[in-house]
Amino acid sequence: MTTYRACKSCKRIVEKGRKCPYCGGDLTTNWKGTIVVISPENSEVAKLLNITTPGKYALRVGK
Ligand SMILES: [Zn+2]
């Protein structure tokens, strides 16, 4: 079983590594919920979370 991490900055879910490959932010295992964004411009949730790039994101990321 893999422990996925989420980026504290952009909320991207990252499978491996210590830094977010998308924005260079710190990763955390303290996150909940996933959302897969396919077309950010058509997704209300993506707008709420300020997501502009398709991908897999965490709904909540802890400190
Ligand atoms: Zn990031």
PDB file of the backbone (N, CA, C, O) and the ligand in Angstrom, with CONECT records:
HET     ZN  A 101       1
ATOM      1  N   MET A   1       0.843  -1.200   0.000  1.00  0.00           N
ATOM      2  CA  MET A   1       0.000   0.000   0.000  1.00  0.00           C
ATOM      3  C   MET A   1       0.877   1.248   0.000  1.00  0.00           C
ATOM      4  O   MET A   1       1.841   1.355   0.758  1.00  0.00           O
ATOM      5  N   THR A   2       0.527   2.153  -0.841  1.00  0.00           N
ATOM      6  CA  THR A   2       1.305   3.383  -0.958  1.00  0.00           C
ATOM      7  C   THR A   2       0.659   4.498  -0.147  1.00  0.00           C
ATOM      8  O   THR A   2      -0.558   4.678  -0.174  1.00  0.00           O
ATOM      9  N   THR A   3       1.478   5.230   0.563  1.00  0.00           N
ATOM     10  CA  THR A   3       0.975   6.399   1.260  1.00  0.00           C
ATOM     11  C   THR A   3       1.154   7.616   0.364  1.00  0.00           C
ATOM     12  O   THR A   3       2.264   8.093   0.128  1.00  0.00           O
ATOM     13  N   TYR A   4       0.048   8.084  -0.111  1.00  0.00           N
ATOM     14  CA  TYR A   4       0.128   9.260  -0.966  1.00  0.00           C
ATOM     15  C   TYR A   4       0.271  10.509  -0.118  1.00  0.00           C
ATOM     16  O   TYR A   4      -0.169  10.561   1.031  1.00  0.00           O
ATOM     17  N   ARG A   5       0.890  11.506  -0.708  1.00  0.00           N
ATOM     18  CA  ARG A   5       1.035  12.778  -0.025  1.00  0.00           C
ATOM     19  C   ARG A   5       0.344  13.859  -0.834  1.00  0.00           C
ATOM     20  O   ARG A   5       0.173  13.742  -2.047  1.00  0.00           O
ATOM     21  N   ALA A   6      -0.042  14.892  -0.148  1.00  0.00           N
ATOM     22  CA  ALA A   6      -0.665  16.016  -0.836  1.00  0.00           C
ATOM     23  C   ALA A   6       0.184  17.262  -0.633  1.00  0.00           C
ATOM     24  O   ALA A   6       0.805  17.454   0.412  1.00  0.00           O
ATOM     25  N   CYS A   7       0.193  18.097  -1.653  1.00  0.00           N
ATOM     26  CA  CYS A   7       0.963  19.343  -1.586  1.00  0.00           C
ATOM     27  C   CYS A   7       0.217  20.359  -0.730  1.00  0.00           C
ATOM     28  O   CYS A   7      -0.987  20.557  -0.887  1.00  0.00           O
ATOM     29  N   LYS A   8       0.953  21.001   0.180  1.00  0.00           N
ATOM     30  CA  LYS A   8       0.326  21.994   1.053  1.00  0.00           C
ATOM     31  C   LYS A   8      -0.044  23.256   0.280  1.00  0.00           C
ATOM     32  O   LYS A   8      -0.928  24.005   0.696  1.00  0.00           O
ATOM     33  N   SER A   9       0.619  23.488  -0.825  1.00  0.00           N
ATOM     34  CA  SER A   9       0.367  24.719  -1.572  1.00  0.00           C
ATOM     35  C   SER A   9      -0.733  24.557  -2.616  1.00  0.00           C
ATOM     36  O   SER A   9      -1.717  25.295  -2.604  1.00  0.00           O
ATOM     37  N   CYS A  10      -0.566  23.589  -3.521  1.00  0.00           N
ATOM     38  CA  CYS A  10      -1.517  23.481  -4.629  1.00  0.00           C
ATOM     39  C   CYS A  10      -2.473  22.310  -4.465  1.00  0.00           C
ATOM     40  O   CYS A  10      -3.342  22.106  -5.314  1.00  0.00           O
ATOM     41  N   LYS A  11      -2.331  21.523  -3.375  1.00  0.00           N
ATOM     42  CA  LYS A  11      -3.236  20.420  -3.047  1.00  0.00           C
ATOM     43  C   LYS A  11      -3.140  19.227  -3.993  1.00  0.00           C
ATOM     44  O   LYS A  11      -3.956  18.310  -3.902  1.00  0.00           O
ATOM     45  N   ARG A  12      -2.184  19.218  -4.879  1.00  0.00           N
ATOM     46  CA  ARG A  12      -1.991  18.079  -5.763  1.00  0.00           C
ATOM     47  C   ARG A  12      -1.638  16.838  -4.966  1.00  0.00           C
ATOM     48  O   ARG A  12      -0.909  16.922  -3.978  1.00  0.00           O
ATOM     49  N   ILE A  13      -2.144  15.691  -5.381  1.00  0.00           N
ATOM     50  CA  ILE A  13      -1.751  14.442  -4.740  1.00  0.00           C
ATOM     51  C   ILE A  13      -0.552  13.877  -5.483  1.00  0.00           C
ATOM     52  O   ILE A  13      -0.566  13.714  -6.703  1.00  0.00           O
ATOM     53  N   VAL A  14       0.480  13.585  -4.711  1.00  0.00           N
ATOM     54  CA  VAL A  14       1.758  13.160  -5.269  1.00  0.00           C
ATOM     55  C   VAL A  14       2.063  11.756  -4.772  1.00  0.00           C
ATOM     56  O   VAL A  14       1.920  11.474  -3.582  1.00  0.00           O
ATOM     57  N   GLU A  15       2.486  10.865  -5.679  1.00  0.00           N
ATOM     58  CA  GLU A  15       2.723   9.472  -5.304  1.00  0.00           C
ATOM     59  C   GLU A  15       4.070   9.261  -4.641  1.00  0.00           C
ATOM     60  O   GLU A  15       4.191   8.428  -3.743  1.00  0.00           O
ATOM     61  N   LYS A  16       5.073   9.993  -5.063  1.00  0.00           N
ATOM     62  CA  LYS A  16       6.376   9.834  -4.443  1.00  0.00           C
ATOM     63  C   LYS A  16       7.164  11.134  -4.499  1.00  0.00           C
ATOM     64  O   LYS A  16       6.833  12.058  -5.242  1.00  0.00           O
ATOM     65  N   GLY A  17       8.215  11.176  -3.690  1.00  0.00           N
ATOM     66  CA  GLY A  17       9.046  12.359  -3.647  1.00  0.00           C
ATOM     67  C   GLY A  17       8.798  13.157  -2.382  1.00  0.00           C
ATOM     68  O   GLY A  17       7.848  12.894  -1.644  1.00  0.00           O
ATOM     69  N   ARG A  18       9.658  14.131  -2.138  1.00  0.00           N
ATOM     70  CA  ARG A  18       9.556  14.926  -0.914  1.00  0.00           C
ATOM     71  C   ARG A  18       9.023  16.323  -1.197  1.00  0.00           C
ATOM     72  O   ARG A  18       8.549  17.008  -0.290  1.00  0.00           O
ATOM     73  N   LYS A  19       9.099  16.741  -2.442  1.00  0.00           N
ATOM     74  CA  LYS A  19       8.602  18.062  -2.814  1.00  0.00           C
ATOM     75  C   LYS A  19       7.579  17.895  -3.929  1.00  0.00           C
ATOM     76  O   LYS A  19       7.635  16.933  -4.695  1.00  0.00           O
ATOM     77  N   CYS A  20       6.660  18.822  -4.014  1.00  0.00           N
ATOM     78  CA  CYS A  20       5.662  18.787  -5.068  1.00  0.00           C
ATOM     79  C   CYS A  20       6.334  19.012  -6.424  1.00  0.00           C
ATOM     80  O   CYS A  20       7.017  20.018  -6.616  1.00  0.00           O
ATOM     81  N   PRO A  21       6.142  18.073  -7.373  1.00  0.00           N
ATOM     82  CA  PRO A  21       6.784  18.243  -8.680  1.00  0.00           C
ATOM     83  C   PRO A  21       6.140  19.344  -9.517  1.00  0.00           C
ATOM     84  O   PRO A  21       6.676  19.731 -10.556  1.00  0.00           O
ATOM     85  N   TYR A  22       5.005  19.845  -9.072  1.00  0.00           N
ATOM     86  CA  TYR A  22       4.283  20.853  -9.856  1.00  0.00           C
ATOM     87  C   TYR A  22       4.608  22.269  -9.419  1.00  0.00           C
ATOM     88  O   TYR A  22       4.760  23.162 -10.253  1.00  0.00           O
ATOM     89  N   CYS A  23       4.717  22.479  -8.097  1.00  0.00           N
ATOM     90  CA  CYS A  23       4.966  23.847  -7.617  1.00  0.00           C
ATOM     91  C   CYS A  23       6.143  23.926  -6.653  1.00  0.00           C
ATOM     92  O   CYS A  23       6.532  25.020  -6.243  1.00  0.00           O
ATOM     93  N   GLY A  24       6.728  22.753  -6.277  1.00  0.00           N
ATOM     94  CA  GLY A  24       7.879  22.777  -5.379  1.00  0.00           C
ATOM     95  C   GLY A  24       7.514  22.922  -3.914  1.00  0.00           C
ATOM     96  O   GLY A  24       8.389  23.088  -3.064  1.00  0.00           O
ATOM     97  N   GLY A  25       6.207  22.860  -3.613  1.00  0.00           N
ATOM     98  CA  GLY A  25       5.752  23.020  -2.230  1.00  0.00           C
ATOM     99  C   GLY A  25       6.004  21.791  -1.385  1.00  0.00           C
ATOM    100  O   GLY A  25       6.337  20.725  -1.903  1.00  0.00           O
ATOM    101  N   ASP A  26       5.842  21.945  -0.070  1.00  0.00           N
ATOM    102  CA  ASP A  26       6.006  20.832   0.857  1.00  0.00           C
ATOM    103  C   ASP A  26       4.820  19.882   0.770  1.00  0.00           C
ATOM    104  O   ASP A  26       3.695  20.290   0.483  1.00  0.00           O
ATOM    105  N   LEU A  27       5.097  18.599   1.025  1.00  0.00           N
ATOM    106  CA  LEU A  27       4.052  17.579   0.996  1.00  0.00           C
ATOM    107  C   LEU A  27       3.675  17.169   2.408  1.00  0.00           C
ATOM    108  O   LEU A  27       4.472  17.292   3.338  1.00  0.00           O
ATOM    109  N   THR A  28       2.453  16.681   2.556  1.00  0.00           N
ATOM    110  CA  THR A  28       1.995  16.203   3.858  1.00  0.00           C
ATOM    111  C   THR A  28       1.145  14.954   3.682  1.00  0.00           C
ATOM    112  O   THR A  28       0.489  14.777   2.655  1.00  0.00           O
ATOM    113  N   THR A  29       1.162  14.074   4.709  1.00  0.00           N
ATOM    114  CA  THR A  29       0.283  12.906   4.675  1.00  0.00           C
ATOM    115  C   THR A  29      -1.041  13.235   5.371  1.00  0.00           C
ATOM    116  O   THR A  29      -1.958  12.413   5.400  1.00  0.00           O
ATOM    117  N   ASN A  30      -1.127  14.424   5.919  1.00  0.00           N
ATOM    118  CA  ASN A  30      -2.320  14.863   6.650  1.00  0.00           C
ATOM    119  C   ASN A  30      -3.310  15.543   5.704  1.00  0.00           C
ATOM    120  O   ASN A  30      -3.412  16.768   5.647  1.00  0.00           O
ATOM    121  N   TRP A  31      -4.033  14.700   4.963  1.00  0.00           N
ATOM    122  CA  TRP A  31      -5.025  15.255   4.040  1.00  0.00           C
ATOM    123  C   TRP A  31      -6.201  14.303   3.943  1.00  0.00           C
ATOM    124  O   TRP A  31      -6.103  13.132   4.310  1.00  0.00           O
ATOM    125  N   LYS A  32      -7.317  14.819   3.442  1.00  0.00           N
ATOM    126  CA  LYS A  32      -8.540  14.018   3.374  1.00  0.00           C
ATOM    127  C   LYS A  32      -9.286  14.276   2.077  1.00  0.00           C
ATOM    128  O   LYS A  32      -9.389  15.408   1.607  1.00  0.00           O
ATOM    129  N   GLY A  33      -9.798  13.202   1.520  1.00  0.00           N
ATOM    130  CA  GLY A  33     -10.672  13.337   0.355  1.00  0.00           C
ATOM    131  C   GLY A  33      -9.906  13.586  -0.926  1.00  0.00           C
ATOM    132  O   GLY A  33      -8.889  14.280  -0.930  1.00  0.00           O
ATOM    133  N   THR A  34     -10.391  13.025  -1.997  1.00  0.00           N
ATOM    134  CA  THR A  34      -9.743  13.279  -3.272  1.00  0.00           C
ATOM    135  C   THR A  34     -10.754  13.808  -4.276  1.00  0.00           C
ATOM    136  O   THR A  34     -11.940  13.481  -4.230  1.00  0.00           O
ATOM    137  N   ILE A  35     -10.260  14.620  -5.169  1.00  0.00           N
ATOM    138  CA  ILE A  35     -11.077  15.093  -6.276  1.00  0.00           C
ATOM    139  C   ILE A  35     -10.236  15.000  -7.531  1.00  0.00           C
ATOM    140  O   ILE A  35      -9.091  15.449  -7.566  1.00  0.00           O
ATOM    141  N   VAL A  36     -10.825  14.404  -8.570  1.00  0.00           N
ATOM    142  CA  VAL A  36     -10.125  14.355  -9.848  1.00  0.00           C
ATOM    143  C   VAL A  36     -10.733  15.430 -10.738  1.00  0.00           C
ATOM    144  O   VAL A  36     -11.924  15.405 -11.049  1.00  0.00           O
ATOM    145  N   VAL A  37      -9.902  16.358 -11.132  1.00  0.00           N
ATOM    146  CA  VAL A  37     -10.355  17.462 -11.971  1.00  0.00           C
ATOM    147  C   VAL A  37      -9.952  17.180 -13.416  1.00  0.00           C
ATOM    148  O   VAL A  37      -8.772  17.024 -13.731  1.00  0.00           O
ATOM    149  N   ILE A  38     -10.949  17.119 -14.276  1.00  0.00           N
ATOM    150  CA  ILE A  38     -10.676  16.843 -15.683  1.00  0.00           C
ATOM    151  C   ILE A  38     -10.728  18.133 -16.500  1.00  0.00           C
ATOM    152  O   ILE A  38      -9.845  18.408 -17.312  1.00  0.00           O
ATOM    153  N   SER A  39     -11.769  18.907 -16.269  1.00  0.00           N
ATOM    154  CA  SER A  39     -11.830  20.208 -16.950  1.00  0.00           C
ATOM    155  C   SER A  39     -12.149  21.299 -15.928  1.00  0.00           C
ATOM    156  O   SER A  39     -13.311  21.562 -15.617  1.00  0.00           O
ATOM    157  N   PRO A  40     -11.088  21.929 -15.412  1.00  0.00           N
ATOM    158  CA  PRO A  40     -11.230  22.916 -14.329  1.00  0.00           C
ATOM    159  C   PRO A  40     -12.213  24.039 -14.678  1.00  0.00           C
ATOM    160  O   PRO A  40     -12.919  24.543 -13.805  1.00  0.00           O
ATOM    161  N   GLU A  41     -12.252  24.424 -15.951  1.00  0.00           N
ATOM    162  CA  GLU A  41     -13.112  25.549 -16.329  1.00  0.00           C
ATOM    163  C   GLU A  41     -14.599  25.208 -16.220  1.00  0.00           C
ATOM    164  O   GLU A  41     -15.443  26.102 -16.152  1.00  0.00           O
ATOM    165  N   ASN A  42     -14.919  23.893 -16.202  1.00  0.00           N
ATOM    166  CA  ASN A  42     -16.317  23.473 -16.097  1.00  0.00           C
ATOM    167  C   ASN A  42     -16.663  22.901 -14.736  1.00  0.00           C
ATOM    168  O   ASN A  42     -17.763  22.380 -14.551  1.00  0.00           O
ATOM    169  N   SER A  43     -15.747  22.987 -13.774  1.00  0.00           N
ATOM    170  CA  SER A  43     -15.964  22.367 -12.465  1.00  0.00           C
ATOM    171  C   SER A  43     -16.123  23.425 -11.379  1.00  0.00           C
ATOM    172  O   SER A  43     -15.228  24.238 -11.148  1.00  0.00           O
ATOM    173  N   GLU A  44     -17.284  23.400 -10.714  1.00  0.00           N
ATOM    174  CA  GLU A  44     -17.516  24.358  -9.626  1.00  0.00           C
ATOM    175  C   GLU A  44     -16.564  24.097  -8.469  1.00  0.00           C
ATOM    176  O   GLU A  44     -16.069  25.032  -7.840  1.00  0.00           O
ATOM    177  N   VAL A  45     -16.309  22.813  -8.187  1.00  0.00           N
ATOM    178  CA  VAL A  45     -15.408  22.479  -7.081  1.00  0.00           C
ATOM    179  C   VAL A  45     -14.001  22.982  -7.379  1.00  0.00           C
ATOM    180  O   VAL A  45     -13.330  23.522  -6.500  1.00  0.00           O
ATOM    181  N   ALA A  46     -13.562  22.805  -8.610  1.00  0.00           N
ATOM    182  CA  ALA A  46     -12.234  23.290  -8.998  1.00  0.00           C
ATOM    183  C   ALA A  46     -12.132  24.793  -8.805  1.00  0.00           C
ATOM    184  O   ALA A  46     -11.097  25.298  -8.371  1.00  0.00           O
ATOM    185  N   LYS A  47     -13.205  25.510  -9.125  1.00  0.00           N
ATOM    186  CA  LYS A  47     -13.195  26.965  -8.942  1.00  0.00           C
ATOM    187  C   LYS A  47     -13.095  27.312  -7.465  1.00  0.00           C
ATOM    188  O   LYS A  47     -12.369  28.228  -7.079  1.00  0.00           O
ATOM    189  N   LEU A  48     -13.840  26.563  -6.633  1.00  0.00           N
ATOM    190  CA  LEU A  48     -13.810  26.815  -5.190  1.00  0.00           C
ATOM    191  C   LEU A  48     -12.411  26.604  -4.622  1.00  0.00           C
ATOM    192  O   LEU A  48     -11.974  27.337  -3.735  1.00  0.00           O
ATOM    193  N   LEU A  49     -11.718  25.602  -5.138  1.00  0.00           N
ATOM    194  CA  LEU A  49     -10.396  25.256  -4.619  1.00  0.00           C
ATOM    195  C   LEU A  49      -9.278  25.953  -5.377  1.00  0.00           C
ATOM    196  O   LEU A  49      -8.100  25.708  -5.121  1.00  0.00           O
ATOM    197  N   ASN A  50      -9.648  26.821  -6.308  1.00  0.00           N
ATOM    198  CA  ASN A  50      -8.657  27.546  -7.108  1.00  0.00           C
ATOM    199  C   ASN A  50      -7.775  26.612  -7.930  1.00  0.00           C
ATOM    200  O   ASN A  50      -6.576  26.847  -8.082  1.00  0.00           O
ATOM    201  N   ILE A  51      -8.381  25.555  -8.455  1.00  0.00           N
ATOM    202  CA  ILE A  51      -7.639  24.611  -9.273  1.00  0.00           C
ATOM    203  C   ILE A  51      -7.798  24.997 -10.741  1.00  0.00           C
ATOM    204  O   ILE A  51      -8.914  25.155 -11.235  1.00  0.00           O
ATOM    205  N   THR A  52      -6.683  25.145 -11.421  1.00  0.00           N
ATOM    206  CA  THR A  52      -6.748  25.561 -12.825  1.00  0.00           C
ATOM    207  C   THR A  52      -6.137  24.531 -13.763  1.00  0.00           C
ATOM    208  O   THR A  52      -6.230  24.672 -14.982  1.00  0.00           O
ATOM    209  N   THR A  53      -5.502  23.479 -13.197  1.00  0.00           N
ATOM    210  CA  THR A  53      -4.858  22.456 -14.007  1.00  0.00           C
ATOM    211  C   THR A  53      -5.506  21.102 -13.730  1.00  0.00           C
ATOM    212  O   THR A  53      -5.718  20.750 -12.569  1.00  0.00           O
ATOM    213  N   PRO A  54      -5.826  20.332 -14.780  1.00  0.00           N
ATOM    214  CA  PRO A  54      -6.393  18.998 -14.547  1.00  0.00           C
ATOM    215  C   PRO A  54      -5.454  18.131 -13.726  1.00  0.00           C
ATOM    216  O   PRO A  54      -4.233  18.244 -13.838  1.00  0.00           O
ATOM    217  N   GLY A  55      -6.032  17.259 -12.893  1.00  0.00           N
ATOM    218  CA  GLY A  55      -5.202  16.387 -12.073  1.00  0.00           C
ATOM    219  C   GLY A  55      -5.980  15.890 -10.872  1.00  0.00           C
ATOM    220  O   GLY A  55      -7.190  16.088 -10.762  1.00  0.00           O
ATOM    221  N   LYS A  56      -5.249  15.234  -9.967  1.00  0.00           N
ATOM    222  CA  LYS A  56      -5.867  14.664  -8.776  1.00  0.00           C
ATOM    223  C   LYS A  56      -5.479  15.523  -7.583  1.00  0.00           C
ATOM    224  O   LYS A  56      -4.300  15.808  -7.370  1.00  0.00           O
ATOM    225  N   TYR A  57      -6.472  15.934  -6.809  1.00  0.00           N
ATOM    226  CA  TYR A  57      -6.228  16.859  -5.710  1.00  0.00           C
ATOM    227  C   TYR A  57      -6.850  16.355  -4.413  1.00  0.00           C
ATOM    228  O   TYR A  57      -7.772  15.540  -4.419  1.00  0.00           O
ATOM    229  N   ALA A  58      -6.320  16.862  -3.303  1.00  0.00           N
ATOM    230  CA  ALA A  58      -6.903  16.580  -2.000  1.00  0.00           C
ATOM    231  C   ALA A  58      -7.951  17.645  -1.697  1.00  0.00           C
ATOM    232  O   ALA A  58      -7.754  18.822  -2.001  1.00  0.00           O
ATOM    233  N   LEU A  59      -9.061  17.229  -1.100  1.00  0.00           N
ATOM    234  CA  LEU A  59     -10.099  18.196  -0.750  1.00  0.00           C
ATOM    235  C   LEU A  59      -9.680  19.048   0.449  1.00  0.00           C
ATOM    236  O   LEU A  59      -9.907  20.257   0.476  1.00  0.00           O
ATOM    237  N   ARG A  60      -9.061  18.392   1.443  1.00  0.00           N
ATOM    238  CA  ARG A  60      -8.607  19.123   2.627  1.00  0.00           C
ATOM    239  C   ARG A  60      -7.157  18.753   2.910  1.00  0.00           C
ATOM    240  O   ARG A  60      -6.793  17.577   2.932  1.00  0.00           O
ATOM    241  N   VAL A  61      -6.354  19.754   3.121  1.00  0.00           N
ATOM    242  CA  VAL A  61      -4.952  19.522   3.453  1.00  0.00           C
ATOM    243  C   VAL A  61      -4.665  20.158   4.801  1.00  0.00           C
ATOM    244  O   VAL A  61      -4.911  21.347   5.006  1.00  0.00           O
ATOM    245  N   GLY A  62      -4.135  19.340   5.729  1.00  0.00           N
ATOM    246  CA  GLY A  62      -3.837  19.841   7.067  1.00  0.00           C
ATOM    247  C   GLY A  62      -2.559  20.651   7.091  1.00  0.00           C
ATOM    248  O   GLY A  62      -1.841  20.726   6.093  1.00  0.00           O
ATOM    249  N   LYS A  63      -2.276  21.255   8.227  1.00  0.00           N
ATOM    250  CA  LYS A  63      -1.085  22.095   8.372  1.00  0.00           C
ATOM    251  C   LYS A  63       0.160  21.248   8.566  1.00  0.00           C
ATOM    252  O   LYS A  63       1.258  21.788   8.706  1.00  0.00           O
TER     253      LYS A  63
HETATM  254 ZN    ZN A 101       2.175  21.819  -5.240  1.00  0.00          ZN2+
END
